Amino acid sequence: MAVPTTRPKLRTAFKNARKISPLYTSGPVAVTPDGQKIVTCVGEEILLTDVNSGTEICRFLGDTQAVSSLCITPSSTHLLVFTSSLSLRIFELPKSPVPSHNAISPIRVIARAHDAPIHVCESDPTSTYLASGSADGVVKVWDILRGFVTHVFKGHGGVVSALKFNYPQDSSSLGQQDSMQLITASVDTRIRIFELSQNKSGGLKPVAIMEGHASVPRGLDVSSDGRWLVSGGRDSVVLIWDLSPLFNTKTIERSKKGKSKAVAPKLVKTLPILERVEALGLLRFDEESTSSATGVNNLKFFTGGESGLIKIWEAKEGTTLFSLGNEQTRISDDSEEQRQIVHGIYLPQSSTVVSVHADQNILFHSLSTRHLSRQLIGFNDEIVDITFLSPALSSSPQGPRDTHLALATNSSLIRVYSSKNLDARLLEGHTDIVLALDQGLDGRVLASGSKDRSARIWAPNHAESDWGYHCVAICEGHSESVGAVAMSRKAPEDGNGLPSPAFMFTGSQDRTIKMWDLSEVEFFSKAHDSDPSRCKGLMTLKAHDKDINSLDVAPNDRLLVSGSQDRTAKIWSITYNSSQKSRSGSITLLGVCKGHKRGVWTVRFGKEERVLATGSGDKTVKLWNIDDFSCVKTFEGHTNSVLRVDFLNAGMQMVSSASDGLVKLWNVREEECVATLDNHEDKVWALAISADEKTIISGAADSVVTFWEDCTEEQEQEKETLREEMVLKEQDYHNYLSLNDYRKAIQLALAMQQPGRLLSLFRDVGSRELSSLSLSGDAAVDEVLRTLSGSDLTRLLRYARDWNANARTSEVAQRVLFAIFKLRTAENVTECFTDEAAELALVGGKVNDPSANLRGGNALKELIDSLVPYTERHLARMDKLLQESYTVDYILGEMDDGLLDEDGDLDMN
């Protein structure tokens, strides 16, 4: 007895669940003191992002100019932004982490804060004042809440390069009381200290000028007790200054004229850093590390510069305690990937140092674990390929799948994202742009092909604290770019009992396919820092007449398909022999799939059936029979080249992406598109489907990765719920009619948006004998028309407008219009349209919209303009009918010749 099999249910709807979009392109960066939120710039826009989840919380309304400087107050209440238009914009940071689609407007805008571009700004520890330094050497101090300037300091010899407030938390040992200073640095290499307290003398001149740097100081920081100042610059040194002479009353000297003169700060130590310092900050591991009692020897600080590393220093010996980050192994002169640090932020609450790199990446380094805790990739450029990864399967066969995502972008670095929180890592190894990705062992390992004419194989790191991937094997031998890679789908166990793919194929612009032996590669036992293996090529075959764009291996590892720019897809038989002494492999051509009019961009075997799908530059997707290599079906619908295609739902459906920016879901049997997914503005080069087929991921040249989640069941449930509600409402409607409750019946029909039921109701009421007191046919209906609310009345008038356009229903429309305009004043009807516009504005988030009156008046005018022509036409038709009736009466009167009396009866006399 045959066992009945159930076919899987077709998927008909996918929703845009989330996306990976550009986070940071250039400009300043700010992080809240708790490390939970980060403010970045994408072009001229300002974004607030949740660090833990990677989701965008909101955007701030800019002035269409690039942001030159910004900072967040230590209280995390305000965001202060300077733009290239020289304006200062003050925003309130939202307290709720719930994402908002509306841009946040500034609470205060100062149109011209400076006379030159503002490069640095800093808020004081009390979140009361803001200091800003401009390119003309002017520093201004602002009252944040009141928006006015409290101090103006001039005299800097050029661009102000760094600012720091000195507000000691515990200054009893220095004799300071309520003292606040502003420390500045500029391109003249000097550091100045200005007094801000009201009870101090000195005016707008600096109380001290310190010279010691030979180049621009880029970093300043002060200890919590206000005694020690640390400065670092592009002269590759860090200077430690003792500020206590400024505040010790016993060190005041008398000049010849009898005026008091404070002793200048002392330069205590000069520490060589051996790289240009772009970021610097004192670390506060505990209370004793920066106290005046312990002295300068216990100071610890971090630096960041051109090496791309965060280095932790101790001041006693001037040595490096440890470094955070990975040093760039190779940087070519023409490489666009520059890892040097341009900005650094220290977060004492979470013991984290945040480094901002020139390659638009933001790294969070944990000082407690001394590892990278999180990495945010600011900009991905064009996304060329994408694939799911499951590194947890390497340690547990029952581990979660599709937990990570690998991206090949217009870069030599491979991006690997965590699917949960968008934490990312960069894989270094290739020396040119990576063009293709593939995964093996159900996502345990990753393969990549690059323009550097090589392919690499990557395996996950063993350490959980430092997750990522490392290169375990290199395949070199092609003479041109490697544009396609395909790993074997089966995974026999190696000598240690671990799964290991047997072979891999690569396709290149040199028109050849190479087969590589992977049996000797140690995927999971090789150490993280060991050198990768060199794979042996089993065969090389010239397969096509033009570039090879795509490769795929069948699920049983017996077939290989290749797609090329020569408009063909070729199917090959795979032969692989393995023994203890030697291994051999080859491919044999079985057939050629011809029919595309342009180059073949993508090829994919069916997971369940013996079919092949191809996508081409001729805008079509073709389905091929593997047995006789004939085209079975052709799917048309894309308006540009089809770049990726894959099977879904046991081969019953397909997913395709194209240069038109669309992702389409196809029903294979019916040859129809059942859903179109639109969230991209450029070519969709990358497409991946999760193992459970509930998530589709698309990546495009617009730098956006979209997660599409299956919502077929949700949509069907919503439809069923709406159907049940509609049945109940229809039953209520009939009940109201049977009880002659016309008010509830009309309101319910309007709520259900069913003009047909309203038409029948008014037609039935109008067919009755009209009473002298009724305009519509029933006094109760007249009362309903007289008292309908604003939105209900406007909807009914629009229905009457549509009925008025048809001669069959015009009589009902005219009766309804006549009743409404007789029972209600013109002012009342106008108010109804205004109320409707106000309701729509409120739904859209606009409260007290002043343009509601104008929109309401325009809507009423449009309604009247559409009613008048048809009404005049109906009136003309009635006049003509009346005239023709008189003509008939006259003709009949002339024809009877006295046979009929005045009443129309026969005259028998």
VEXKOLVEX-818697 format. One record per residue (C-alpha): residue in three letters; x, y, z. Coordinates in steps of 0.5 Angstrom, whole numbers, padded with zeros to 4 digits, always signed. Example, Ala and Ser with C-alpha at 12.3 -4.5 7.8 and 13.67 -1.06 7.14 Angstrom:
! residues 2
Ala+0025-0009+0016Ser+0027-0002+0014
This chain:
! residues 909
Met+0000+0000+0000Ala+0003+0007-0002Val+0004+0012+0003Pro+0001+0018+0002Thr+0005+0024+0002Thr+0003+0031+0003Arg+0006+0037-0001Pro+0009+0043+0002Lys+0005+0049+0003Leu+0007+0054-0002Arg+0010+0061+0001Thr+0006+0067-0002Ala+0009+0073+0003Phe+0015+0075+0006Lys+0016+0081+0010Asn+0022+0086+0011Ala+0024+0084+0018Arg+0030+0088+0018Lys+0036+0090+0014Ile+0044+0092+0015Ser+0044+0099+0012Pro+0050+0104+0012Leu+0052+0106+0019Tyr+0058+0110+0018Thr+0061+0113+0012Ser+0066+0119+0015Gly+0066+0125+0020Pro+0065+0125+0028Val+0063+0119+0032Ala+0060+0120+0039Val+0058+0114+0044Thr+0053+0115+0050Pro+0057+0114+0057Asp+0054+0107+0058Gly+0056+0105+0052Gln+0049+0103+0049Lys+0048+0108+0044Ile+0052+0111+0038Val+0051+0117+0034Thr+0054+0117+0027Cys+0054+0120+0020Val+0052+0117+0014Gly+0053+0123+0009Glu+0049+0129+0011Glu+0045+0125+0016Ile+0046+0124+0023Leu+0044+0117+0026Leu+0043+0114+0033Thr+0044+0107+0033Asp+0043+0101+0039Val+0050+0098+0040Asn+0047+0092+0043Ser+0042+0090+0037Gly+0045+0094+0031Thr+0038+0097+0030Glu+0037+0104+0028Ile+0033+0108+0033Cys+0032+0115+0030Arg+0035+0120+0025Phe+0036+0127+0027Leu+0034+0133+0022Gly+0040+0136+0019Asp+0041+0142+0015Thr+0043+0139+0008Gln+0050+0140+0010Ala+0056+0135+0012Val+0057+0135+0020Ser+0064+0137+0022Ser+0064+0136+0030Leu+0059+0133+0035Cys+0059+0131+0042Ile+0054+0128+0047Thr+0053+0131+0054Pro+0056+0126+0060Ser+0048+0126+0062Ser+0046+0123+0056Thr+0041+0128+0055His+0043+0132+0049Leu+0047+0132+0042Leu+0051+0138+0040Val+0052+0138+0033Phe+0056+0143+0028Thr+0055+0143+0021Ser+0059+0146+0015Ser+0054+0151+0015Leu+0057+0154+0021Ser+0051+0152+0025Leu+0050+0149+0032Arg+0044+0145+0033Ile+0042+0142+0040Phe+0038+0136+0040Glu+0035+0132+0046Leu+0036+0125+0046Pro+0030+0120+0046Lys+0030+0116+0052Ser+0026+0110+0049Pro+0030+0105+0045Val+0024+0104+0041Pro+0025+0106+0033Ser+0022+0112+0031His+0021+0113+0023Asn+0020+0121+0024Ala+0027+0125+0024Ile+0028+0129+0031Ser+0028+0136+0030Pro+0033+0141+0034Ile+0030+0144+0040Arg+0035+0150+0039Val+0039+0152+0032Ile+0044+0158+0032Ala+0045+0160+0025Arg+0052+0162+0025Ala+0056+0159+0031His+0063+0161+0029Asp+0066+0165+0023Ala+0070+0159+0021Pro+0069+0151+0020Ile+0069+0148+0027His+0073+0141+0028Val+0073+0140+0035Cys+0067+0140+0041Glu+0067+0138+0048Ser+0062+0138+0053Asp+0064+0139+0061Pro+0063+0134+0066Thr+0056+0137+0069Ser+0053+0137+0062Thr+0052+0145+0063Tyr+0057+0148+0058Leu+0060+0146+0051Ala+0066+0148+0048Ser+0068+0149+0041Gly+0074+0150+0037Ser+0074+0153+0030Ala+0079+0153+0024Asp+0081+0161+0025Gly+0083+0159+0032Val+0077+0162+0036Val+0075+0157+0042Lys+0068+0159+0045Val+0064+0156+0051Trp+0057+0156+0051Asp+0051+0155+0056Ile+0047+0149+0053Leu+0040+0150+0055Arg+0040+0157+0054Gly+0044+0158+0048Phe+0049+0164+0049Val+0056+0164+0049Thr+0059+0165+0056His+0067+0166+0054Val+0071+0167+0048Phe+0078+0165+0047Lys+0083+0168+0042Gly+0090+0167+0040His+0091+0160+0038Gly+0096+0160+0032Gly+0091+0156+0027Val+0086+0151+0028Val+0084+0148+0034Ser+0086+0141+0035Ala+0083+0138+0042Leu+0079+0141+0047Lys+0078+0138+0055Phe+0075+0141+0061Asn+0078+0140+0067Tyr+0073+0140+0073Pro+0076+0136+0079Gln+0072+0131+0082Asp+0076+0131+0089Ser+0081+0137+0089Ser+0081+0138+0096Ser+0089+0136+0096Leu+0090+0142+0091Gly+0086+0147+0095Gln+0081+0148+0089Gln+0074+0150+0090Asp+0069+0150+0085Ser+0075+0151+0080Met+0074+0149+0072Gln+0079+0150+0067Leu+0079+0149+0059Ile+0085+0146+0056Thr+0086+0147+0049Ala+0091+0145+0043Ser+0092+0148+0036Val+0096+0147+0030Asp+0102+0152+0033Thr+0103+0146+0038Arg+0102+0149+0044Ile+0097+0147+0050Arg+0093+0153+0053Ile+0089+0153+0060Phe+0084+0158+0061Glu+0080+0159+0067Leu+0073+0159+0067Ser+0071+0160+0074Gln+0068+0167+0076Asn+0072+0168+0082Lys+0079+0167+0078Ser+0082+0173+0075Gly+0086+0173+0068Gly+0080+0174+0064Leu+0080+0172+0057Lys+0088+0170+0057Pro+0090+0163+0058Val+0093+0162+0065Ala+0098+0158+0062Ile+0102+0156+0056Met+0105+0150+0055Glu+0110+0148+0050Gly+0113+0141+0049His+0110+0138+0042Ala+0113+0138+0036Ser+0107+0137+0032Val+0100+0138+0033Pro+0097+0135+0039Arg+0091+0131+0038Gly+0089+0128+0045Leu+0088+0131+0051Asp+0086+0128+0058Val+0086+0130+0065Ser+0086+0126+0072Ser+0080+0126+0076Asp+0083+0130+0081Gly+0085+0135+0076Arg+0093+0134+0077Trp+0095+0131+0071Leu+0095+0132+0064Val+0096+0128+0059Ser+0097+0130+0052Gly+0099+0126+0045Gly+0100+0129+0038Arg+0103+0127+0031Asp+0110+0128+0034Ser+0109+0121+0036Val+0110+0122+0044Val+0106+0123+0050Leu+0107+0128+0055Ile+0105+0128+0062Trp+0104+0135+0066Asp+0103+0137+0073Leu+0098+0142+0074Ser+0099+0143+0081Pro+0103+0149+0081Leu+0097+0153+0078Phe+0093+0152+0084Asn+0098+0152+0090Thr+0097+0158+0093Lys+0104+0157+0096Thr+0108+0157+0089Ile+0105+0164+0087Glu+0111+0168+0085Arg+0112+0176+0085Ser+0115+0180+0079Lys+0119+0186+0079Lys+0112+0190+0079Gly+0109+0187+0085Lys+0104+0183+0081Ser+0103+0176+0083Lys+0105+0171+0078Ala+0103+0163+0078Val+0108+0158+0076Ala+0107+0154+0070Pro+0105+0147+0070Lys+0111+0142+0070Leu+0113+0137+0064Val+0114+0131+0068Lys+0115+0126+0063Thr+0116+0125+0055Leu+0114+0118+0053Pro+0116+0116+0046Ile+0110+0112+0042Leu+0113+0111+0036Glu+0107+0112+0032Arg+0103+0118+0031Val+0098+0119+0036Glu+0091+0121+0034Ala+0087+0119+0040Leu+0089+0119+0047Gly+0085+0118+0054Leu+0087+0116+0062Leu+0084+0110+0064Arg+0081+0109+0071Phe+0081+0102+0073Asp+0080+0104+0080Glu+0080+0110+0085Glu+0088+0110+0087Ser+0090+0109+0080Thr+0089+0117+0078Ser+0090+0120+0085Ser+0095+0125+0087Ala+0097+0121+0093Thr+0100+0115+0088Gly+0103+0120+0084Val+0105+0120+0076Asn+0108+0113+0076Asn+0101+0110+0077Leu+0098+0113+0071Lys+0095+0109+0066Phe+0093+0111+0059Phe+0091+0109+0052Thr+0093+0111+0045Gly+0091+0110+0038Gly+0094+0112+0032Glu+0097+0109+0025Ser+0098+0102+0027Gly+0090+0101+0028Leu+0092+0098+0035Ile+0089+0101+0042Lys+0095+0101+0046Ile+0095+0101+0054Trp+0101+0104+0057Glu+0103+0105+0064Ala+0107+0112+0066Lys+0112+0109+0070Glu+0117+0106+0065Gly+0113+0108+0059Thr+0112+0101+0057Thr+0106+0098+0053Leu+0102+0093+0058Phe+0098+0090+0052Ser+0095+0092+0046Leu+0088+0091+0043Gly+0086+0089+0036Asn+0090+0086+0030Glu+0095+0089+0027Gln+0094+0090+0019Thr+0099+0084+0016Arg+0099+0087+0009Ile+0097+0094+0007Ser+0099+0096-0001Asp+0100+0103-0003Asp+0094+0103-0007Ser+0089+0099-0002Glu+0083+0103+0000Glu+0083+0099+0007Gln+0086+0104+0012Arg+0086+0101+0019Gln+0089+0107+0022Ile+0085+0110+0028Val+0082+0117+0027His+0078+0117+0034Gly+0078+0114+0041Ile+0073+0114+0046Tyr+0074+0111+0053Leu+0068+0109+0057Pro+0069+0108+0064Gln+0062+0105+0066Ser+0063+0099+0062Ser+0071+0099+0062Thr+0071+0099+0054Val+0075+0103+0049Val+0072+0105+0043Ser+0076+0106+0036Val+0074+0109+0030His+0078+0107+0024Ala+0079+0110+0017Asp+0076+0105+0014Gln+0069+0106+0017Asn+0069+0101+0022Ile+0068+0102+0030Leu+0071+0097+0035Phe+0069+0096+0042His+0075+0093+0046Ser+0074+0091+0053Leu+0079+0092+0058Ser+0077+0087+0063Thr+0077+0081+0058Arg+0083+0084+0053His+0079+0082+0047Leu+0074+0085+0042Ser+0067+0085+0045Arg+0064+0088+0039Gln+0065+0091+0032Leu+0060+0095+0028Ile+0062+0096+0020Gly+0060+0103+0018Phe+0060+0102+0010Asn+0060+0096+0006Asp+0060+0099-0001Glu+0057+0094-0007Ile+0055+0087-0004Val+0057+0082-0009Asp+0056+0076-0006Ile+0053+0073+0001Thr+0052+0066+0004Phe+0050+0063+0011Leu+0054+0060+0016Ser+0054+0056+0022Pro+0060+0056+0026Ala+0057+0053+0032Leu+0056+0046+0028Ser+0063+0045+0028Ser+0063+0044+0036Ser+0056+0041+0036Pro+0053+0037+0031Gln+0046+0039+0034Gly+0048+0047+0035Pro+0044+0052+0032Arg+0044+0054+0024Asp+0045+0060+0020Thr+0047+0064+0026His+0052+0068+0022Leu+0053+0071+0015Ala+0059+0072+0010Leu+0059+0078+0006Ala+0063+0079+0000Thr+0063+0087-0002Asn+0068+0091-0006Ser+0073+0090-0002Ser+0079+0085+0000Leu+0076+0084+0007Ile+0070+0079+0008Arg+0065+0081+0013Val+0062+0076+0017Tyr+0056+0078+0021Ser+0052+0075+0027Ser+0045+0075+0025Lys+0042+0076+0032Asn+0046+0083+0034Leu+0050+0085+0027Asp+0056+0084+0031Ala+0062+0083+0025Arg+0069+0081+0024Leu+0073+0082+0018Leu+0077+0077+0015Glu+0084+0079+0012Gly+0088+0075+0007His+0086+0076+0000Thr+0090+0082-0003Asp+0084+0084-0008Ile+0077+0085-0009Val+0073+0078-0007Leu+0068+0076-0012Ala+0065+0070-0010Leu+0063+0066-0003Asp+0060+0059-0002Gln+0059+0055+0004Gly+0061+0048+0006Leu+0059+0043+0011Asp+0052+0046+0012Gly+0056+0052+0014Arg+0061+0050+0018Val+0067+0053+0013Leu+0067+0058+0008Ala+0070+0059+0001Ser+0072+0065-0003Gly+0074+0067-0009Ser+0078+0074-0011Lys+0081+0078-0016Asp+0088+0076-0014Arg+0087+0070-0018Ser+0086+0065-0011Ala+0081+0062-0007Arg+0081+0061+0000Ile+0078+0057+0005Trp+0076+0059+0012Ala+0074+0055+0019Pro+0071+0058+0025Asn+0076+0060+0031His+0076+0055+0037Ala+0076+0061+0042Glu+0069+0063+0044Ser+0071+0070+0047Asp+0074+0072+0040Trp+0070+0069+0035Gly+0071+0070+0028Tyr+0074+0066+0022His+0081+0064+0020Cys+0084+0062+0013Val+0086+0054+0013Ala+0087+0053+0006Ile+0089+0057+0000Cys+0088+0055-0008Glu+0093+0058-0013Gly+0094+0057-0020His+0089+0061-0024Ser+0091+0066-0029Glu+0085+0071-0028Ser+0080+0073-0023Val+0077+0067-0019Gly+0069+0069-0020Ala+0066+0063-0018Val+0067+0058-0013Ala+0063+0051-0011Met+0065+0046-0005Ser+0063+0039-0005Arg+0056+0038-0001Lys+0057+0032+0002Ala+0062+0031+0008Pro+0066+0024+0009Glu+0069+0024+0016Asp+0077+0024+0016Gly+0082+0020+0020Asn+0080+0024+0026Gly+0073+0023+0025Leu+0071+0030+0023Pro+0067+0032+0017Ser+0071+0034+0012Pro+0069+0036+0004Ala+0073+0032-0001Phe+0074+0037-0006Met+0072+0044-0009Phe+0071+0047-0016Thr+0073+0054-0018Gly+0072+0058-0024Ser+0075+0064-0027Gln+0076+0069-0032Asp+0081+0065-0036Arg+0075+0061-0038Thr+0078+0055-0034Ile+0075+0050-0028Lys+0080+0048-0023Met+0078+0042-0018Trp+0082+0042-0012Asp+0083+0037-0007Leu+0081+0038+0000Ser+0082+0032+0004Glu+0089+0034+0007Val+0086+0041+0010Glu+0086+0041+0017Phe+0079+0045+0018Phe+0078+0044+0025Ser+0085+0042+0029Lys+0089+0047+0026Ala+0091+0053+0030His+0089+0060+0029Asp+0096+0063+0028Ser+0098+0057+0024Asp+0100+0058+0016Pro+0094+0056+0012Ser+0095+0049+0007Arg+0097+0050+0000Cys+0091+0046-0004Lys+0093+0041-0009Gly+0090+0042-0016Leu+0087+0035-0019Met+0085+0038-0026Thr+0084+0044-0030Leu+0080+0044-0036Lys+0078+0050-0041Ala+0070+0050-0040His+0068+0056-0044Asp+0069+0061-0049Lys+0068+0067-0044Asp+0068+0069-0037Ile+0065+0063-0032Asn+0060+0067-0028Ser+0057+0061-0023Leu+0058+0054-0021Asp+0054+0049-0017Val+0055+0042-0015Ala+0049+0038-0014Pro+0047+0035-0008Asn+0049+0028-0009Asp+0056+0031-0011Arg+0056+0027-0018Leu+0054+0033-0022Leu+0057+0040-0024Val+0054+0046-0027Ser+0058+0052-0030Gly+0055+0059-0033Ser+0058+0063-0037Gln+0058+0070-0041Asp+0058+0065-0048Arg+0050+0065-0046Thr+0051+0057-0044Ala+0050+0053-0038Lys+0054+0046-0038Ile+0053+0040-0034Trp+0059+0036-0032Ser+0060+0029-0029Ile+0064+0029-0023Thr+0069+0023-0022Tyr+0073+0023-0015Asn+0077+0017-0013Ser+0081+0017-0006Ser+0085+0012-0003Gln+0091+0012+0002Lys+0096+0013-0003Ser+0093+0018-0008Arg+0087+0022-0010Ser+0085+0024-0017Gly+0079+0027-0020Ser+0076+0030-0027Ile+0070+0032-0030Thr+0066+0030-0036Leu+0062+0034-0041Leu+0055+0031-0041Gly+0051+0037-0044Val+0050+0044-0046Cys+0044+0048-0044Lys+0043+0053-0050Gly+0037+0058-0051His+0039+0064-0047Lys+0040+0071-0051Arg+0045+0074-0046Gly+0051+0071-0042Val+0049+0067-0036Trp+0050+0070-0029Thr+0047+0064-0024Val+0046+0057-0024Arg+0043+0053-0019Phe+0041+0045-0018Gly+0035+0043-0015Lys+0035+0040-0008Glu+0030+0035-0009Glu+0029+0034-0017Arg+0033+0033-0023Val+0032+0040-0025Leu+0037+0046-0026Ala+0035+0054-0026Thr+0039+0059-0030Gly+0039+0066-0030Ser+0041+0071-0035Gly+0042+0078-0038Asp+0036+0077-0043Lys+0032+0078-0036Thr+0029+0071-0036Val+0030+0065-0031Lys+0030+0058-0035Leu+0028+0051-0032Trp+0032+0046-0035Asn+0031+0038-0035Ile+0038+0035-0033Asp+0036+0028-0037Asp+0036+0031-0044Phe+0038+0038-0043Ser+0032+0042-0046Cys+0029+0048-0043Val+0022+0046-0039Lys+0020+0053-0037Thr+0021+0060-0038Phe+0020+0065-0033Glu+0019+0073-0035Gly+0018+0078-0031His+0024+0082-0029Thr+0026+0088-0033Asn+0033+0087-0033Ser+0039+0082-0032Val+0037+0076-0027Leu+0043+0076-0023Arg+0042+0070-0018Val+0037+0065-0017Asp+0035+0059-0012Phe+0030+0054-0010Leu+0025+0054-0005Asn+0020+0049-0002Ala+0022+0043-0005Gly+0023+0046-0011Met+0016+0048-0012Gln+0018+0055-0012Met+0024+0059-0014Val+0027+0066-0012Ser+0031+0071-0016Ser+0034+0077-0016Ala+0036+0082-0022Ser+0039+0089-0024Asp+0032+0092-0023Gly+0033+0092-0015Leu+0027+0087-0014Val+0027+0080-0011Lys+0021+0075-0014Leu+0018+0069-0011Trp+0016+0064-0017Asn+0011+0059-0017Val+0014+0053-0021Arg+0008+0050-0023Glu+0004+0056-0025Glu+0010+0059-0028Glu+0008+0066-0025Cys+0011+0071-0020Val+0007+0070-0013Ala+0011+0076-0009Thr+0015+0081-0011Leu+0020+0084-0005Asp+0022+0091-0006Asn+0027+0094-0002His+0033+0096-0006Glu+0035+0102-0010Asp+0041+0098-0015Lys+0043+0091-0017Val+0041+0086-0013Trp+0048+0081-0013Ala+0047+0077-0007Leu+0042+0072-0005Ala+0042+0067+0000Ile+0036+0062+0003Ser+0036+0060+0011Ala+0036+0052+0012Asp+0029+0052+0015Glu+0027+0057+0008Lys+0024+0062+0013Thr+0029+0067+0011Ile+0031+0070+0005Ile+0037+0075+0005Ser+0038+0080-0001Gly+0044+0084-0002Ala+0045+0090-0007Ala+0050+0095-0010Asp+0046+0100-0005Ser+0050+0097+0001Val+0044+0095+0004Val+0042+0087+0006Thr+0035+0086+0007Phe+0032+0080+0012Trp+0026+0078+0009Glu+0022+0073+0013Asp+0016+0068+0011Cys+0010+0071+0014Thr+0005+0067+0010Glu+0002+0064+0016Glu+0001+0071+0019Gln-0002+0074+0013Glu-0007+0068+0012Gln-0009+0068+0019Glu-0010+0076+0018Lys-0015+0074+0012Glu-0018+0069+0016Thr-0019+0074+0022Leu-0022+0079+0017Arg-0026+0074+0014Glu-0030+0072+0021Glu-0030+0080+0023Met-0034+0081+0016Val-0039+0076+0017Leu-0040+0078+0024Lys-0041+0085+0021Glu-0045+0083+0015Gln-0050+0079+0020Asp-0051+0085+0024Tyr-0052+0090+0018His-0058+0085+0016Asn-0060+0085+0023Tyr-0060+0093+0024Leu-0064+0093+0017Ser-0070+0088+0020Leu-0070+0093+0026Asn-0071+0099+0021Asp-0064+0102+0025Tyr-0062+0106+0019Arg-0057+0109+0023Lys-0053+0103+0025Ala-0054+0100+0019Ile-0051+0106+0015Gln-0045+0107+0020Leu-0043+0100+0019Ala-0044+0100+0012Leu-0039+0106+0012Ala-0034+0102+0016Met-0034+0096+0012Gln-0033+0101+0006Gln-0038+0097+0002Pro-0042+0102-0002Gly-0046+0097-0006Arg-0050+0096+0001Leu-0051+0103+0002Leu-0054+0103-0006Ser-0059+0098-0004Leu-0061+0101+0002Phe-0062+0108-0001Arg-0065+0105-0007Asp-0070+0101-0003Val-0072+0107+0002Gly-0073+0111-0005Ser-0078+0106-0008Arg-0083+0107-0002Glu-0088+0112-0003Leu-0085+0119-0001Ser-0088+0123+0004Ser-0089+0130+0005Leu-0084+0130+0011Ser-0079+0126+0008Leu-0073+0128+0003Ser-0070+0121+0002Gly-0076+0116+0003Asp-0076+0115+0010Ala-0076+0120+0016Ala-0071+0116+0020Val-0066+0116+0014Asp-0066+0124+0013Glu-0064+0124+0021Val-0058+0120+0020Leu-0056+0124+0014Arg-0057+0130+0018Thr-0053+0128+0024Leu-0047+0124+0020Ser-0040+0125+0023Gly-0035+0129+0019Ser-0031+0123+0016Asp-0037+0118+0015Leu-0041+0124+0011Thr-0035+0125+0007Arg-0034+0118+0005Leu-0042+0118+0003Leu-0041+0124-0001Arg-0035+0120-0005Tyr-0040+0114-0006Ala-0045+0119-0008Arg-0040+0122-0013Asp-0039+0115-0016Trp-0046+0113-0017Asn-0047+0120-0020Ala-0043+0118-0026Asn-0047+0112-0028Ala-0054+0113-0031Arg-0057+0107-0028Thr-0055+0109-0021Ser-0055+0117-0022Glu-0063+0117-0019Val-0060+0114-0012Ala-0054+0119-0012Gln-0059+0125-0014Arg-0064+0123-0008Val-0058+0123-0003Leu-0055+0129-0005Phe-0061+0133-0005Ala-0063+0130+0002Ile-0056+0132+0005Phe-0055+0139+0002Lys-0062+0141+0004Leu-0061+0138+0011Arg-0054+0141+0012Thr-0051+0148+0011Ala-0045+0149+0007Glu-0041+0151+0013Asn-0043+0144+0016Val-0041+0140+0010Thr-0034+0144+0009Glu-0033+0143+0017Cys-0034+0136+0015Phe-0028+0136+0010Thr-0024+0140+0015Asp-0025+0135+0020Glu-0023+0129+0016Ala-0016+0132+0014Ala-0015+0134+0021Glu-0016+0126+0023Leu-0011+0124+0017Ala-0006+0129+0020Leu-0007+0126+0027Val-0006+0119+0024Gly+0000+0121+0020Gly+0003+0124+0027Lys+0002+0131+0025Val-0002+0134+0031Asn-0005+0141+0030Asp-0003+0141+0023Pro-0005+0148+0020Ser-0005+0146+0013Ala-0012+0142+0015Asn-0016+0147+0013Leu-0013+0148+0006Arg-0013+0141+0005Gly-0021+0140+0007Gly-0023+0146+0002Asn-0019+0143-0004Ala-0022+0136-0002Leu-0029+0139-0002Lys-0028+0143-0009Glu-0025+0137-0012Leu-0032+0133-0010Ile-0036+0139-0013Asp-0032+0140-0019Ser-0033+0132-0021Leu-0041+0132-0019Val-0043+0138-0023Pro-0042+0136-0030Tyr-0045+0129-0029Thr-0051+0133-0026Glu-0052+0138-0031Arg-0052+0132-0036His-0057+0128-0032Leu-0061+0135-0032Ala-0061+0135-0040Arg-0063+0128-0041Met-0069+0129-0037Asp-0071+0136-0040Lys-0070+0132-0047Leu-0074+0126-0044Leu-0080+0131-0042Gln-0080+0135-0049Glu-0080+0128-0052Ser-0086+0126-0048Tyr-0090+0132-0050Thr-0089+0131-0058Val-0092+0124-0056Asp-0098+0127-0053Tyr-0099+0131-0059Ile-0098+0126-0064Leu-0103+0121-0061Gly-0108+0127-0060Glu-0107+0128-0068Met-0108+0121-0069Asp-0114+0119-0065Asp-0119+0124-0069Gly-0124+0125-0064Leu-0124+0117-0062Leu-0121+0118-0055Asp-0124+0123-0050Glu-0121+0128-0046Asp-0119+0122-0041Gly-0116+0117-0046Asp-0123+0113-0046Leu-0126+0111-0053Asp-0132+0116-0054Met-0138+0111-0056Asn-0143+0116-0058
